Amino acid sequence: MTIKQIDNNTFEKVAGANTMTLKRDRNGGWEMLTSNPSTRAWNGNMPSFRRFESLAAVEQHYKSWRGVTHLIADHTQPQRG
């Protein structure tokens, strides 16, 4: 399970039937979208999401995302692309 960079503002981690996508929002915060068999069953194939004010908060909540701040050079400002 490695973190894959999709673009300057989007990162993804896939493990089996589980997909987690981290996106930077326009306010400089972050959104984690989670899609797994449970969320697809309950949400009609839509992922669940959770908002965070910082990458540190993402790392604190999701152990599997620890270290993501090292992948993102400037994690405080939205970037084009």
PDB file of N, CA, C and O in Angstrom:
ATOM      1  N   MET A   1       0.834  -1.181   0.000  1.00  0.00           N
ATOM      2  CA  MET A   1       0.000   0.000   0.000  1.00  0.00           C
ATOM      3  C   MET A   1       0.876   1.240   0.000  1.00  0.00           C
ATOM      4  O   MET A   1       1.365   1.669   1.045  1.00  0.00           O
ATOM      5  N   THR A   2       1.067   1.800  -1.156  1.00  0.00           N
ATOM      6  CA  THR A   2       1.826   3.043  -1.236  1.00  0.00           C
ATOM      7  C   THR A   2       0.895   4.177  -1.645  1.00  0.00           C
ATOM      8  O   THR A   2      -0.156   3.951  -2.246  1.00  0.00           O
ATOM      9  N   ILE A   3       1.288   5.371  -1.318  1.00  0.00           N
ATOM     10  CA  ILE A   3       0.521   6.550  -1.684  1.00  0.00           C
ATOM     11  C   ILE A   3       0.954   6.965  -3.081  1.00  0.00           C
ATOM     12  O   ILE A   3       2.141   7.151  -3.351  1.00  0.00           O
ATOM     13  N   LYS A   4      -0.031   7.106  -3.965  1.00  0.00           N
ATOM     14  CA  LYS A   4       0.222   7.473  -5.358  1.00  0.00           C
ATOM     15  C   LYS A   4      -0.248   8.905  -5.581  1.00  0.00           C
ATOM     16  O   LYS A   4      -1.368   9.260  -5.215  1.00  0.00           O
ATOM     17  N   GLN A   5       0.608   9.724  -6.181  1.00  0.00           N
ATOM     18  CA  GLN A   5       0.228  11.097  -6.478  1.00  0.00           C
ATOM     19  C   GLN A   5      -0.495  11.134  -7.814  1.00  0.00           C
ATOM     20  O   GLN A   5       0.057  10.715  -8.831  1.00  0.00           O
ATOM     21  N   ILE A   6      -1.734  11.635  -7.819  1.00  0.00           N
ATOM     22  CA  ILE A   6      -2.534  11.740  -9.029  1.00  0.00           C
ATOM     23  C   ILE A   6      -2.251  13.060  -9.739  1.00  0.00           C
ATOM     24  O   ILE A   6      -2.049  13.086 -10.953  1.00  0.00           O
ATOM     25  N   ASP A   7      -2.237  14.146  -8.986  1.00  0.00           N
ATOM     26  CA  ASP A   7      -1.845  15.465  -9.475  1.00  0.00           C
ATOM     27  C   ASP A   7      -1.313  16.264  -8.288  1.00  0.00           C
ATOM     28  O   ASP A   7      -1.080  15.697  -7.220  1.00  0.00           O
ATOM     29  N   ASN A   8      -1.116  17.575  -8.462  1.00  0.00           N
ATOM     30  CA  ASN A   8      -0.535  18.375  -7.379  1.00  0.00           C
ATOM     31  C   ASN A   8      -1.394  18.437  -6.126  1.00  0.00           C
ATOM     32  O   ASN A   8      -0.889  18.750  -5.047  1.00  0.00           O
ATOM     33  N   ASN A   9      -2.683  18.145  -6.251  1.00  0.00           N
ATOM     34  CA  ASN A   9      -3.601  18.300  -5.130  1.00  0.00           C
ATOM     35  C   ASN A   9      -4.338  17.020  -4.758  1.00  0.00           C
ATOM     36  O   ASN A   9      -5.224  17.055  -3.904  1.00  0.00           O
ATOM     37  N   THR A  10      -3.995  15.890  -5.374  1.00  0.00           N
ATOM     38  CA  THR A  10      -4.730  14.649  -5.154  1.00  0.00           C
ATOM     39  C   THR A  10      -3.772  13.480  -4.982  1.00  0.00           C
ATOM     40  O   THR A  10      -2.826  13.315  -5.753  1.00  0.00           O
ATOM     41  N   PHE A  11      -4.034  12.664  -3.951  1.00  0.00           N
ATOM     42  CA  PHE A  11      -3.222  11.504  -3.645  1.00  0.00           C
ATOM     43  C   PHE A  11      -4.145  10.326  -3.393  1.00  0.00           C
ATOM     44  O   PHE A  11      -5.262  10.504  -2.905  1.00  0.00           O
ATOM     45  N   GLU A  12      -3.686   9.117  -3.724  1.00  0.00           N
ATOM     46  CA  GLU A  12      -4.553   7.946  -3.601  1.00  0.00           C
ATOM     47  C   GLU A  12      -3.786   6.760  -3.033  1.00  0.00           C
ATOM     48  O   GLU A  12      -2.593   6.581  -3.280  1.00  0.00           O
ATOM     49  N   LYS A  13      -4.511   5.961  -2.266  1.00  0.00           N
ATOM     50  CA  LYS A  13      -3.970   4.729  -1.695  1.00  0.00           C
ATOM     51  C   LYS A  13      -5.017   3.648  -1.899  1.00  0.00           C
ATOM     52  O   LYS A  13      -6.173   3.818  -1.513  1.00  0.00           O
ATOM     53  N   VAL A  14      -4.612   2.521  -2.514  1.00  0.00           N
ATOM     54  CA  VAL A  14      -5.533   1.421  -2.788  1.00  0.00           C
ATOM     55  C   VAL A  14      -5.013   0.169  -2.103  1.00  0.00           C
ATOM     56  O   VAL A  14      -3.829  -0.156  -2.183  1.00  0.00           O
ATOM     57  N   ALA A  15      -5.923  -0.531  -1.427  1.00  0.00           N
ATOM     58  CA  ALA A  15      -5.598  -1.809  -0.795  1.00  0.00           C
ATOM     59  C   ALA A  15      -6.789  -2.732  -1.009  1.00  0.00           C
ATOM     60  O   ALA A  15      -7.804  -2.619  -0.321  1.00  0.00           O
ATOM     61  N   GLY A  16      -6.661  -3.632  -1.952  1.00  0.00           N
ATOM     62  CA  GLY A  16      -7.759  -4.545  -2.258  1.00  0.00           C
ATOM     63  C   GLY A  16      -8.966  -3.778  -2.758  1.00  0.00           C
ATOM     64  O   GLY A  16      -8.867  -3.031  -3.731  1.00  0.00           O
ATOM     65  N   ALA A  17     -10.117  -3.956  -2.097  1.00  0.00           N
ATOM     66  CA  ALA A  17     -11.358  -3.277  -2.494  1.00  0.00           C
ATOM     67  C   ALA A  17     -11.501  -1.905  -1.853  1.00  0.00           C
ATOM     68  O   ALA A  17     -12.536  -1.258  -2.008  1.00  0.00           O
ATOM     69  N   ASN A  18     -10.481  -1.453  -1.137  1.00  0.00           N
ATOM     70  CA  ASN A  18     -10.545  -0.172  -0.426  1.00  0.00           C
ATOM     71  C   ASN A  18      -9.708   0.883  -1.143  1.00  0.00           C
ATOM     72  O   ASN A  18      -8.541   0.658  -1.465  1.00  0.00           O
ATOM     73  N   THR A  19     -10.324   2.037  -1.387  1.00  0.00           N
ATOM     74  CA  THR A  19      -9.628   3.157  -2.018  1.00  0.00           C
ATOM     75  C   THR A  19      -9.807   4.392  -1.153  1.00  0.00           C
ATOM     76  O   THR A  19     -10.919   4.738  -0.755  1.00  0.00           O
ATOM     77  N   MET A  20      -8.685   5.051  -0.868  1.00  0.00           N
ATOM     78  CA  MET A  20      -8.715   6.302  -0.114  1.00  0.00           C
ATOM     79  C   MET A  20      -8.083   7.373  -0.990  1.00  0.00           C
ATOM     80  O   MET A  20      -6.976   7.197  -1.498  1.00  0.00           O
ATOM     81  N   THR A  21      -8.790   8.481  -1.162  1.00  0.00           N
ATOM     82  CA  THR A  21      -8.313   9.581  -1.989  1.00  0.00           C
ATOM     83  C   THR A  21      -8.258  10.839  -1.141  1.00  0.00           C
ATOM     84  O   THR A  21      -9.251  11.238  -0.533  1.00  0.00           O
ATOM     85  N   LEU A  22      -7.094  11.452  -1.107  1.00  0.00           N
ATOM     86  CA  LEU A  22      -6.877  12.680  -0.354  1.00  0.00           C
ATOM     87  C   LEU A  22      -6.798  13.831  -1.345  1.00  0.00           C
ATOM     88  O   LEU A  22      -5.972  13.823  -2.257  1.00  0.00           O
ATOM     89  N   LYS A  23      -7.674  14.833  -1.156  1.00  0.00           N
ATOM     90  CA  LYS A  23      -7.712  15.989  -2.056  1.00  0.00           C
ATOM     91  C   LYS A  23      -7.586  17.272  -1.259  1.00  0.00           C
ATOM     92  O   LYS A  23      -8.157  17.417  -0.178  1.00  0.00           O
ATOM     93  N   ARG A  24      -6.829  18.195  -1.816  1.00  0.00           N
ATOM     94  CA  ARG A  24      -6.714  19.522  -1.214  1.00  0.00           C
ATOM     95  C   ARG A  24      -7.938  20.323  -1.626  1.00  0.00           C
ATOM     96  O   ARG A  24      -8.304  20.336  -2.801  1.00  0.00           O
ATOM     97  N   ASP A  25      -8.576  20.995  -0.666  1.00  0.00           N
ATOM     98  CA  ASP A  25      -9.733  21.810  -1.025  1.00  0.00           C
ATOM     99  C   ASP A  25      -9.307  23.253  -1.267  1.00  0.00           C
ATOM    100  O   ASP A  25      -8.152  23.605  -1.026  1.00  0.00           O
ATOM    101  N   ARG A  26     -10.202  24.068  -1.729  1.00  0.00           N
ATOM    102  CA  ARG A  26      -9.882  25.449  -2.107  1.00  0.00           C
ATOM    103  C   ARG A  26      -9.490  26.328  -0.933  1.00  0.00           C
ATOM    104  O   ARG A  26      -8.861  27.370  -1.119  1.00  0.00           O
ATOM    105  N   ASN A  27      -9.854  25.921   0.270  1.00  0.00           N
ATOM    106  CA  ASN A  27      -9.529  26.702   1.464  1.00  0.00           C
ATOM    107  C   ASN A  27      -8.176  26.319   2.065  1.00  0.00           C
ATOM    108  O   ASN A  27      -7.797  26.843   3.112  1.00  0.00           O
ATOM    109  N   GLY A  28      -7.449  25.416   1.417  1.00  0.00           N
ATOM    110  CA  GLY A  28      -6.149  24.983   1.924  1.00  0.00           C
ATOM    111  C   GLY A  28      -6.231  23.775   2.839  1.00  0.00           C
ATOM    112  O   GLY A  28      -5.205  23.254   3.276  1.00  0.00           O
ATOM    113  N   GLY A  29      -7.450  23.324   3.133  1.00  0.00           N
ATOM    114  CA  GLY A  29      -7.626  22.120   3.940  1.00  0.00           C
ATOM    115  C   GLY A  29      -7.583  20.879   3.058  1.00  0.00           C
ATOM    116  O   GLY A  29      -7.180  20.944   1.896  1.00  0.00           O
ATOM    117  N   TRP A  30      -7.999  19.754   3.619  1.00  0.00           N
ATOM    118  CA  TRP A  30      -7.922  18.481   2.906  1.00  0.00           C
ATOM    119  C   TRP A  30      -9.205  17.688   3.108  1.00  0.00           C
ATOM    120  O   TRP A  30      -9.853  17.793   4.149  1.00  0.00           O
ATOM    121  N   GLU A  31      -9.567  16.893   2.104  1.00  0.00           N
ATOM    122  CA  GLU A  31     -10.714  15.992   2.178  1.00  0.00           C
ATOM    123  C   GLU A  31     -10.240  14.578   1.906  1.00  0.00           C
ATOM    124  O   GLU A  31      -9.503  14.337   0.950  1.00  0.00           O
ATOM    125  N   MET A  32     -10.661  13.643   2.743  1.00  0.00           N
ATOM    126  CA  MET A  32     -10.362  12.234   2.526  1.00  0.00           C
ATOM    127  C   MET A  32     -11.647  11.566   2.055  1.00  0.00           C
ATOM    128  O   MET A  32     -12.655  11.578   2.763  1.00  0.00           O
ATOM    129  N   LEU A  33     -11.612  10.988   0.869  1.00  0.00           N
ATOM    130  CA  LEU A  33     -12.733  10.229   0.339  1.00  0.00           C
ATOM    131  C   LEU A  33     -12.389   8.758   0.483  1.00  0.00           C
ATOM    132  O   LEU A  33     -11.326   8.317   0.047  1.00  0.00           O
ATOM    133  N   THR A  34     -13.285   8.001   1.092  1.00  0.00           N
ATOM    134  CA  THR A  34     -13.057   6.586   1.347  1.00  0.00           C
ATOM    135  C   THR A  34     -14.124   5.770   0.643  1.00  0.00           C
ATOM    136  O   THR A  34     -15.321   5.992   0.822  1.00  0.00           O
ATOM    137  N   SER A  35     -13.669   4.826  -0.159  1.00  0.00           N
ATOM    138  CA  SER A  35     -14.584   3.935  -0.858  1.00  0.00           C
ATOM    139  C   SER A  35     -14.191   2.496  -0.544  1.00  0.00           C
ATOM    140  O   SER A  35     -13.083   2.059  -0.856  1.00  0.00           O
ATOM    141  N   ASN A  36     -15.108   1.771   0.074  1.00  0.00           N
ATOM    142  CA  ASN A  36     -14.891   0.358   0.383  1.00  0.00           C
ATOM    143  C   ASN A  36     -16.241  -0.345   0.265  1.00  0.00           C
ATOM    144  O   ASN A  36     -17.254   0.329   0.076  1.00  0.00           O
ATOM    145  N   PRO A  37     -16.295  -1.662   0.366  1.00  0.00           N
ATOM    146  CA  PRO A  37     -17.583  -2.347   0.196  1.00  0.00           C
ATOM    147  C   PRO A  37     -18.689  -1.812   1.097  1.00  0.00           C
ATOM    148  O   PRO A  37     -19.845  -1.744   0.680  1.00  0.00           O
ATOM    149  N   SER A  38     -18.356  -1.440   2.304  1.00  0.00           N
ATOM    150  CA  SER A  38     -19.358  -0.928   3.236  1.00  0.00           C
ATOM    151  C   SER A  38     -19.909   0.425   2.791  1.00  0.00           C
ATOM    152  O   SER A  38     -21.125   0.618   2.768  1.00  0.00           O
ATOM    153  N   THR A  39     -19.028   1.366   2.438  1.00  0.00           N
ATOM    154  CA  THR A  39     -19.506   2.690   2.018  1.00  0.00           C
ATOM    155  C   THR A  39     -20.278   2.596   0.715  1.00  0.00           C
ATOM    156  O   THR A  39     -21.259   3.315   0.525  1.00  0.00           O
ATOM    157  N   ARG A  40     -19.847   1.714  -0.192  1.00  0.00           N
ATOM    158  CA  ARG A  40     -20.575   1.557  -1.451  1.00  0.00           C
ATOM    159  C   ARG A  40     -21.967   0.995  -1.214  1.00  0.00           C
ATOM    160  O   ARG A  40     -22.911   1.393  -1.897  1.00  0.00           O
ATOM    161  N   ALA A  41     -22.118   0.086  -0.268  1.00  0.00           N
ATOM    162  CA  ALA A  41     -23.427  -0.496   0.036  1.00  0.00           C
ATOM    163  C   ALA A  41     -24.351   0.540   0.685  1.00  0.00           C
ATOM    164  O   ALA A  41     -25.528   0.626   0.335  1.00  0.00           O
ATOM    165  N   TRP A  42     -23.825   1.318   1.621  1.00  0.00           N
ATOM    166  CA  TRP A  42     -24.646   2.285   2.346  1.00  0.00           C
ATOM    167  C   TRP A  42     -24.907   3.562   1.574  1.00  0.00           C
ATOM    168  O   TRP A  42     -25.975   4.158   1.710  1.00  0.00           O
ATOM    169  N   ASN A  43     -23.954   3.990   0.770  1.00  0.00           N
ATOM    170  CA  ASN A  43     -24.053   5.294   0.102  1.00  0.00           C
ATOM    171  C   ASN A  43     -24.382   5.206  -1.378  1.00  0.00           C
ATOM    172  O   ASN A  43     -24.214   6.186  -2.102  1.00  0.00           O
ATOM    173  N   GLY A  44     -24.844   4.060  -1.840  1.00  0.00           N
ATOM    174  CA  GLY A  44     -25.188   3.946  -3.256  1.00  0.00           C
ATOM    175  C   GLY A  44     -24.006   4.164  -4.168  1.00  0.00           C
ATOM    176  O   GLY A  44     -24.106   4.892  -5.156  1.00  0.00           O
ATOM    177  N   ASN A  45     -22.896   3.547  -3.851  1.00  0.00           N
ATOM    178  CA  ASN A  45     -21.665   3.599  -4.642  1.00  0.00           C
ATOM    179  C   ASN A  45     -20.907   4.924  -4.508  1.00  0.00           C
ATOM    180  O   ASN A  45     -19.928   5.144  -5.221  1.00  0.00           O
ATOM    181  N   MET A  46     -21.340   5.797  -3.614  1.00  0.00           N
ATOM    182  CA  MET A  46     -20.646   7.057  -3.371  1.00  0.00           C
ATOM    183  C   MET A  46     -19.681   6.882  -2.199  1.00  0.00           C
ATOM    184  O   MET A  46     -20.016   6.216  -1.220  1.00  0.00           O
ATOM    185  N   PRO A  47     -18.486   7.474  -2.287  1.00  0.00           N
ATOM    186  CA  PRO A  47     -17.547   7.364  -1.162  1.00  0.00           C
ATOM    187  C   PRO A  47     -17.987   8.223   0.017  1.00  0.00           C
ATOM    188  O   PRO A  47     -18.740   9.183  -0.149  1.00  0.00           O
ATOM    189  N   SER A  48     -17.519   7.875   1.190  1.00  0.00           N
ATOM    190  CA  SER A  48     -17.713   8.746   2.342  1.00  0.00           C
ATOM    191  C   SER A  48     -16.578   9.766   2.333  1.00  0.00           C
ATOM    192  O   SER A  48     -15.538   9.535   1.715  1.00  0.00           O
ATOM    193  N   PHE A  49     -16.772  10.881   3.008  1.00  0.00           N
ATOM    194  CA  PHE A  49     -15.684  11.863   3.054  1.00  0.00           C
ATOM    195  C   PHE A  49     -15.600  12.499   4.427  1.00  0.00           C
ATOM    196  O   PHE A  49     -16.565  12.547   5.189  1.00  0.00           O
ATOM    197  N   ARG A  50     -14.412  12.981   4.703  1.00  0.00           N
ATOM    198  CA  ARG A  50     -14.133  13.647   5.970  1.00  0.00           C
ATOM    199  C   ARG A  50     -13.189  14.806   5.672  1.00  0.00           C
ATOM    200  O   ARG A  50     -12.247  14.654   4.895  1.00  0.00           O
ATOM    201  N   ARG A  51     -13.433  15.954   6.280  1.00  0.00           N
ATOM    202  CA  ARG A  51     -12.604  17.136   6.054  1.00  0.00           C
ATOM    203  C   ARG A  51     -11.605  17.321   7.191  1.00  0.00           C
ATOM    204  O   ARG A  51     -11.886  17.028   8.354  1.00  0.00           O
ATOM    205  N   PHE A  52     -10.425  17.820   6.810  1.00  0.00           N
ATOM    206  CA  PHE A  52      -9.352  18.088   7.766  1.00  0.00           C
ATOM    207  C   PHE A  52      -8.762  19.462   7.474  1.00  0.00           C
ATOM    208  O   PHE A  52      -8.709  19.893   6.323  1.00  0.00           O
ATOM    209  N   GLU A  53      -8.325  20.138   8.516  1.00  0.00           N
ATOM    210  CA  GLU A  53      -7.725  21.465   8.336  1.00  0.00           C
ATOM    211  C   GLU A  53      -6.259  21.397   7.940  1.00  0.00           C
ATOM    212  O   GLU A  53      -5.718  22.366   7.408  1.00  0.00           O
ATOM    213  N   SER A  54      -5.602  20.257   8.195  1.00  0.00           N
ATOM    214  CA  SER A  54      -4.175  20.156   7.891  1.00  0.00           C
ATOM    215  C   SER A  54      -3.799  18.702   7.589  1.00  0.00           C
ATOM    216  O   SER A  54      -4.542  17.770   7.896  1.00  0.00           O
ATOM    217  N   LEU A  55      -2.632  18.542   6.984  1.00  0.00           N
ATOM    218  CA  LEU A  55      -2.123  17.186   6.757  1.00  0.00           C
ATOM    219  C   LEU A  55      -1.763  16.518   8.069  1.00  0.00           C
ATOM    220  O   LEU A  55      -1.852  15.296   8.188  1.00  0.00           O
ATOM    221  N   ALA A  56      -1.360  17.298   9.047  1.00  0.00           N
ATOM    222  CA  ALA A  56      -1.058  16.729  10.361  1.00  0.00           C
ATOM    223  C   ALA A  56      -2.312  16.067  10.935  1.00  0.00           C
ATOM    224  O   ALA A  56      -2.224  15.003  11.548  1.00  0.00           O
ATOM    225  N   ALA A  57      -3.462  16.683  10.742  1.00  0.00           N
ATOM    226  CA  ALA A  57      -4.721  16.100  11.215  1.00  0.00           C
ATOM    227  C   ALA A  57      -5.050  14.820  10.453  1.00  0.00           C
ATOM    228  O   ALA A  57      -5.572  13.870  11.038  1.00  0.00           O
ATOM    229  N   VAL A  58      -4.752  14.784   9.160  1.00  0.00           N
ATOM    230  CA  VAL A  58      -4.960  13.566   8.353  1.00  0.00           C
ATOM    231  C   VAL A  58      -4.074  12.453   8.907  1.00  0.00           C
ATOM    232  O   VAL A  58      -4.545  11.340   9.141  1.00  0.00           O
ATOM    233  N   GLU A  59      -2.810  12.750   9.114  1.00  0.00           N
ATOM    234  CA  GLU A  59      -1.865  11.752   9.622  1.00  0.00           C
ATOM    235  C   GLU A  59      -2.259  11.255  11.010  1.00  0.00           C
ATOM    236  O   GLU A  59      -2.058  10.083  11.330  1.00  0.00           O
ATOM    237  N   GLN A  60      -2.808  12.123  11.819  1.00  0.00           N
ATOM    238  CA  GLN A  60      -3.221  11.720  13.156  1.00  0.00           C
ATOM    239  C   GLN A  60      -4.429  10.784  13.108  1.00  0.00           C
ATOM    240  O   GLN A  60      -4.519   9.840  13.893  1.00  0.00           O
ATOM    241  N   HIS A  61      -5.352  11.044  12.188  1.00  0.00           N
ATOM    242  CA  HIS A  61      -6.573  10.238  12.106  1.00  0.00           C
ATOM    243  C   HIS A  61      -6.362   8.907  11.367  1.00  0.00           C
ATOM    244  O   HIS A  61      -6.919   7.882  11.757  1.00  0.00           O
ATOM    245  N   TYR A  62      -5.556   8.933  10.302  1.00  0.00           N
ATOM    246  CA  TYR A  62      -5.316   7.739   9.494  1.00  0.00           C
ATOM    247  C   TYR A  62      -3.850   7.314   9.614  1.00  0.00           C
ATOM    248  O   TYR A  62      -2.970   7.949   9.032  1.00  0.00           O
ATOM    249  N   LYS A  63      -3.593   6.270  10.347  1.00  0.00           N
ATOM    250  CA  LYS A  63      -2.220   5.788  10.545  1.00  0.00           C
ATOM    251  C   LYS A  63      -1.544   5.439   9.221  1.00  0.00           C
ATOM    252  O   LYS A  63      -0.343   5.653   9.058  1.00  0.00           O
ATOM    253  N   SER A  64      -2.316   4.903   8.281  1.00  0.00           N
ATOM    254  CA  SER A  64      -1.738   4.484   7.000  1.00  0.00           C
ATOM    255  C   SER A  64      -1.287   5.670   6.146  1.00  0.00           C
ATOM    256  O   SER A  64      -0.596   5.479   5.145  1.00  0.00           O
ATOM    257  N   TRP A  65      -1.665   6.878   6.524  1.00  0.00           N
ATOM    258  CA  TRP A  65      -1.268   8.061   5.774  1.00  0.00           C
ATOM    259  C   TRP A  65      -0.144   8.835   6.467  1.00  0.00           C
ATOM    260  O   TRP A  65       0.192   9.940   6.042  1.00  0.00           O
ATOM    261  N   ARG A  66       0.428   8.282   7.506  1.00  0.00           N
ATOM    262  CA  ARG A  66       1.540   8.958   8.173  1.00  0.00           C
ATOM    263  C   ARG A  66       2.710   9.103   7.216  1.00  0.00           C
ATOM    264  O   ARG A  66       3.078   8.159   6.516  1.00  0.00           O
ATOM    265  N   GLY A  67       3.284  10.286   7.195  1.00  0.00           N
ATOM    266  CA  GLY A  67       4.399  10.570   6.301  1.00  0.00           C
ATOM    267  C   GLY A  67       3.992  11.285   5.029  1.00  0.00           C
ATOM    268  O   GLY A  67       4.854  11.662   4.236  1.00  0.00           O
ATOM    269  N   VAL A  68       2.692  11.482   4.811  1.00  0.00           N
ATOM    270  CA  VAL A  68       2.257  12.131   3.572  1.00  0.00           C
ATOM    271  C   VAL A  68       2.779  13.558   3.472  1.00  0.00           C
ATOM    272  O   VAL A  68       2.976  14.058   2.365  1.00  0.00           O
ATOM    273  N   THR A  69       3.006  14.222   4.593  1.00  0.00           N
ATOM    274  CA  THR A  69       3.546  15.586   4.540  1.00  0.00           C
ATOM    275  C   THR A  69       4.906  15.632   3.850  1.00  0.00           C
ATOM    276  O   THR A  69       5.274  16.659   3.280  1.00  0.00           O
ATOM    277  N   HIS A  70       5.653  14.534   3.897  1.00  0.00           N
ATOM    278  CA  HIS A  70       6.966  14.489   3.249  1.00  0.00           C
ATOM    279  C   HIS A  70       6.847  14.379   1.730  1.00  0.00           C
ATOM    280  O   HIS A  70       7.795  14.689   1.009  1.00  0.00           O
ATOM    281  N   LEU A  71       5.685  13.939   1.242  1.00  0.00           N
ATOM    282  CA  LEU A  71       5.476  13.817  -0.201  1.00  0.00           C
ATOM    283  C   LEU A  71       5.043  15.129  -0.839  1.00  0.00           C
ATOM    284  O   LEU A  71       5.148  15.302  -2.053  1.00  0.00           O
ATOM    285  N   ILE A  72       4.560  16.043  -0.022  1.00  0.00           N
ATOM    286  CA  ILE A  72       3.988  17.279  -0.537  1.00  0.00           C
ATOM    287  C   ILE A  72       4.876  18.438  -0.117  1.00  0.00           C
ATOM    288  O   ILE A  72       4.958  18.771   1.065  1.00  0.00           O
ATOM    289  N   ALA A  73       5.542  19.052  -1.090  1.00  0.00           N
ATOM    290  CA  ALA A  73       6.508  20.108  -0.800  1.00  0.00           C
ATOM    291  C   ALA A  73       5.853  21.293  -0.094  1.00  0.00           C
ATOM    292  O   ALA A  73       6.351  21.751   0.934  1.00  0.00           O
ATOM    293  N   ASP A  74       4.764  21.785  -0.626  1.00  0.00           N
ATOM    294  CA  ASP A  74       4.073  22.913  -0.015  1.00  0.00           C
ATOM    295  C   ASP A  74       2.652  22.471   0.297  1.00  0.00           C
ATOM    296  O   ASP A  74       1.772  22.542  -0.561  1.00  0.00           O
ATOM    297  N   HIS A  75       2.429  22.019   1.511  1.00  0.00           N
ATOM    298  CA  HIS A  75       1.126  21.462   1.850  1.00  0.00           C
ATOM    299  C   HIS A  75       0.201  22.490   2.493  1.00  0.00           C
ATOM    300  O   HIS A  75      -0.835  22.130   3.051  1.00  0.00           O
ATOM    301  N   THR A  76       0.569  23.764   2.419  1.00  0.00           N
ATOM    302  CA  THR A  76      -0.290  24.776   3.026  1.00  0.00           C
ATOM    303  C   THR A  76      -1.078  25.570   1.995  1.00  0.00           C
ATOM    304  O   THR A  76      -2.071  26.205   2.350  1.00  0.00           O
ATOM    305  N   GLN A  77      -0.667  25.555   0.730  1.00  0.00           N
ATOM    306  CA  GLN A  77      -1.348  26.340  -0.290  1.00  0.00           C
ATOM    307  C   GLN A  77      -1.768  25.448  -1.460  1.00  0.00           C
ATOM    308  O   GLN A  77      -0.980  24.612  -1.902  1.00  0.00           O
ATOM    309  N   PRO A  78      -3.007  25.613  -1.975  1.00  0.00           N
ATOM    310  CA  PRO A  78      -3.420  24.852  -3.150  1.00  0.00           C
ATOM    311  C   PRO A  78      -2.494  25.139  -4.325  1.00  0.00           C
ATOM    312  O   PRO A  78      -2.021  26.263  -4.498  1.00  0.00           O
ATOM    313  N   GLN A  79      -2.245  24.118  -5.125  1.00  0.00           N
ATOM    314  CA  GLN A  79      -1.375  24.263  -6.278  1.00  0.00           C
ATOM    315  C   GLN A  79      -2.163  23.970  -7.541  1.00  0.00           C
ATOM    316  O   GLN A  79      -3.135  23.216  -7.515  1.00  0.00           O
ATOM    317  N   ARG A  80      -1.750  24.556  -8.620  1.00  0.00           N
ATOM    318  CA  ARG A  80      -2.416  24.317  -9.906  1.00  0.00           C
ATOM    319  C   ARG A  80      -2.080  22.927 -10.407  1.00  0.00           C
ATOM    320  O   ARG A  80      -0.999  22.395 -10.156  1.00  0.00           O
ATOM    321  N   GLY A  81      -3.040  22.350 -11.126  1.00  0.00           N
ATOM    322  CA  GLY A  81      -2.764  21.038 -11.738  1.00  0.00           C
ATOM    323  C   GLY A  81      -3.568  20.043 -11.152  1.00  0.00           C
ATOM    324  O   GLY A  81      -3.481  18.875 -11.533  1.00  0.00           O
TER     325      GLY A  81
END
